Amino acid sequence: MSRRWPRVSRNEGIAAAIGLLALIACLLLGLHAPREVLLSYLFAWLFWLAPALGSVGLLMIHALTGGDWGLAMRPALFAASRRLLLMALLLLPVLVGVAVLFPWAGAQAAADPGLDAQRWWLNAPFFVVRAVIVFGLWLWLARGMRRRLATPAAGRFAAAGLVLYALTVSVAAIDWVVSLVPRWHSTVFGILLGTAQLLSAAALAVWLSVSGRDPASGWWTPRRLNDLGSILMVLVLAWGYLAFMDYLTVWIADLPSETVWYLPRVKTGWRWLGAFLLLFHLALPFAVLLSRQAKQRVAWLAGLALWLFLAQIGYVAWLVLPGLREHALAWSDPLALIGIGGLWWLGFGAQRRAALEVQA
């Protein structure tokens, strides 16, 4: 068996089977409430896209900065970056259901004169074309970074690639999240979403890396653990700062075209999810990561990294769901998460193990 196509484990096969069953259940629910299920699917898809795409960004950052933190996380980052092709295929239901899911593409929106100035951008054919172009560029970046990472050309490729990464993530953020509320706009949202993806990828990679090696092996020196914790702390702080500045700008301006995004998130039951994210996805993790002792303990660092990764479920839900749903959750939400996650996990562990063997 070649290293490119390593043997998947039994647990990965079981996860994929459960994922398929969950997606079939989503399909059955979608026969009665197509928009509700497509919204759940988009939310789950964006959550699982984050570690795949964020891993490419982290590989490029490490190519420019160097350091043991990137070497420790590289096997997980390599394996996660290979999930991008799967995520491209799993976007098909969203592309097919554009007219059902997005308010600007429905029959009622066609007669809305308030959207006339945006129709050159917000139209279904151009939406699909942009998705194909964006994913083509992401796949090219991922493949190019994996091939060049150990070569002298890695730095030059990464420098240009990070610019392209920022631009394409901004386009995707506008298309897949911002356009759920067509009249809203934000100049920082693309960078905010990209930072959240980097945080998701780093949290997953740190958890797998720290928990996957024997602490007694001597690999996890206090310095290496401290570096991994510092990476998480920087990303948590950057994400929190960008989210706060976006909210502060809207609050100061107090314009209807901007408050339309935040009103459902602060005036309905969704405000409790926002409070949860503020306390348990920003304040508490940042406070723990300020402690050098906490960062240098394998159990603490692994547990916090796993928590940050799972907390991203709440953040992506806060971004996607409130604009089109007044109540908090639907049955299709966990089904979509489990369904896409089961398929995402198929082959991931095997590819990570193969990367670990190469690194060893």
N, C-alpha and C positions, 0 to 999 in steps of 0.2 A: 504494500500500500504506500503510495507516495505521500510525502508530507503535505502536498497541496490539498489532497483529498483524504485526510486522516479518518480513521474509523470512529464513528460517533458512538457514544455510550448508550446503554439501555435507558438511563434516566433522560437523556436528550430525546430519545425516541418516544418515551412516554409523554414528555412535555409537549412534543409536537402533536401527538395524537389528541391530547387534552385540548390543545390549542385549536385543532381542526373542529372538534366537537363544539367548542365554545363559539367559533365563528359560524358554524351551522345554526346554532341557537340564535345568534345575532341575526342571521339571514331570515329565520322564521319570524322573529320579532319585527324585522323591517318590513314584512309584508303588510303589517297593520299600521306602523308608524315609521315610514321611511326616513323622514327628516330627523326624528329623534335618534334613530339607530345610526344614521350617517354622522350625526354630531358626535355620538359616543365613539364611533370608529375613528373620526378625525382626531379626537382627543387622545385616544389610545395610540394611534399611529404617530402623532407628534411626540408622545412620551418615549416611545421606543426608537424614534429617529434620533433623539438627542444623544444617546451614548454612541451611536454609530457615526454620526457626523461630527460630534464633539471630539471623538478620538482622532479624526483626521486633523482637526485644529491643534490638538495637543501634540501630535507627532511633528507638525510643522513648527510649533513653538519650541519644542525640545531640540529640533535641528538647529535653531538659531541660538539657543541659550546653553545647551548642554546640561550636564549634571546627572547625578545618580538617580534622581527622581524619575527621569524619563526611562532609564534602563530598567528600573524596577517595574514600571507600569507597561513597558513596551509589549510584552506578550498579550496582555489583555487589550491594549490599544490596537494592535495588529488584528486580532480576532474580531473586535467590534467594528473596525473600519471595513471589514469584509461583509458586514451585514447590510451595506448600502444598496447593493443590487437587489436584495430581498425587499428592502424598504421601497425601492423604486417600483417593483412589481405590486407591492401591497397598496400603493397609491391609486391603483386603477379604479377601485370602487368610488373614490372621491372624485376622480376625473369624470367618471361616467355619471355620477349623481350631482354634478355641479348645479344644474337647474333646480334640484330639490333642496340642496343644502344651503347655498349661498343666497342671501336676500337680493343681491344685485342681479342675479341671473333668472329670477322667477318671473312669471307672467305679470304680476302686479308691478314689479320694478320697471318693466318695459314702458309703463305709462307714467313713471315718476320723473317729472322734469328736473328735480333736484339732483339726479344722477347723470344728467346729460353731459356735464363736463368731464365725467370720469369714464364714459363708455369707451373711449379709445383704449383704455387700459383694462377696464372691467368688462370683458366679453369672453364668452366661453372658448372660442377657438384660440385666442391669444393666451388665455389662461393655461390651456393644455400645452401650447407651444413653449411657454415659459417654463412649465414644470419639466418638460423633456430636456430643454437646454440646461436648466439648473442641475438636474440630476446627472446629465452627461458630464458637466464640468466637475461635479463632486466626485463622480467615479474616476474621472481622469486624475484629479488631485490625489485621491486615495491611492490609486495604483502607482502614480508617479512618486509619491512620498515613500511608499513601501519599498520601491525599487532603488531609490536614491539615498535612503536614510544613512547607510554606512559608507557613502561615497563623498568625495569633496564637493560634489555638485548639490548636495542636500541643502546647504544654507541658501544658495541662490534660488533654488526652486522654492524653498519654504518662504523666502522673503516676498517673492511675487505671488505665491500661492495664498498667503494670508490676506493680501489685498483682495484677491479674487474671492476668497472665502467670505470676507466681510460683505462684499457687494452681493454675492449670491444669496447669503443668508438673509440679507435685508429684503431682497426681492421676494424670497420665499415667505418671510414673515408678513409682508404686506398682503401677499396672495392668500395665504392659508389661515391667517389669524386676524389681521387688521380688517380685511374685507368682509369679515362676518358682521362688522358694523360699518357699512360703506362710507358714511359721512365722517367717520373719525380718522384722524391722522396723527402720527407721532414720528418725529425725526430720529428718536433714540431707540425705537422699539426693535429694530433689526439687531443693533448691538446688544440690547438687553436679552433678546432671545438667544443670540449666539453665545453670550456669557453663560446663560443658564444651561446651554448644551455642553459647554466646556466643563461646567460644574458637574453635570450629570455623568459625563464620560470619566472625569477624574475620580468621582466618588465610587463608581462601579469598579474602575481599574484599581484603586487603592484597596478597596475591600477584598477583591479577588487576589491581589498581589500579596497583601499582608496575611490574609487567612490561608493562602495556598502554600505557604512555605513554613517549614518547621522552625519555630523560634530558636530552637537549640542548634540550628545549622550554622549559626554565625553570620548569616547573610544580613539579618536585620540589626545593624548597628544603631546606636542612639542617633547618630547623625542622619542616617538614611530615613529612619522613622520621622525625625524632626522635619526633614525636607518634604516628605509627603504630606505631613500635617500642615506645613506652611503653604504648600500649593493649595490645599483645600481652603485654608483661611483666607488667602488672597482672593480666590474665586468667590467665596461666600461674601466677602466684603465688597467686591466689585459688583456682584449681582445685586446686593442690597442697596448700594449707593445708586446704581442706575435706576432701579425700581423706585426709590424714594424721590430722586430728582425728576423722574417722569411724572409722578403724582404731584409733586410740589409745583411744577410748571403748570399743570392743568388747574390746580387749585388757585394759583395766583391769577391766571388768565380768566378763569371762570366763564369760558365761552361755551355755548350750547354744542358746538361741533366737537368739542373736546370732552366736556363732562358727560356726553352721551355714553362714553365708554365706562366711566367709573361709577355712574349712578346705580346701575344694577348690582355693582360689586360692593357698594358701601351702604345702600339703602334697603337691601333685601337680606334674606337669610345667608347670602353668600359672604356677608361681612364677617361671619364667624370663621370662614375659611381664610379670609385675609388676616384676621387676628392670629389664627393658628400659624400661618406662614411667617408672620412678623416675629412671633415668639420662638417657635420651634424650628424654623428653617433659616433664621437669621441670628436672633439674639443669643439663644442658648448654644448653638454650634460655635458661634464666634467666641463666646465666653470660654467654652471648653478648649477651643483651639489656641487661645491665648496662653494656656498652661503648657509649659515645656514638658512637665511630667506626664500629662495626659497624652501629648503627641508621641512620646517615646515609649508608651506602653502598647504592645501589639493589640491586646483585647480592646482597649479604649479606642484606638485609632480605627480598627476594623469595624467596631460597632458604630462609631460616628459616621464613617464613610457609608456604611449600609443605610443608616438613617437618612443621610442627605440624599442618597439616590432615591429611596422610597418617597421622601418628602416632595420630590419633583412631581410625583403624581398629583399632589394637591396643587402645586403651582401651575402645571399645564391645565388642570381642570379649571382653575381660576382664570386662566387666559382665554379658554375656548368656550366653556359652557354658559356662563351667565348672560352673554349677549342674546342668546336664543332660547334660554330655558329659565323659567322663573323658579321652579323647585330645584332642589339640590342635586339629587341623583336619580338615575334610572337603572333598571336591571341590565340594560345593554352596556352600561359603563364597565362594570367588572368583567362581563363576558368578552367585550372587545379587548380589554387589557390582557386578559388571560389568553385569548385567542392569538393576538399578534405576538405576545410574549412567548408563547409556546413555540411558534414558528421561528421567532428570532433566536431562541436558545438552541435550536437544532443545528448542530455543527459548530456552534460557538466554542463550547468547551474543548472539542476535539482540535480545533484550529489553535486555541490558546495553548493546549498541551504540546502541540507540534512546535509552536513558537518558543515555548520554554525549553524544549529539547535542543533546538537550534542555538538558543542563547547560552545553554549550558556547555 
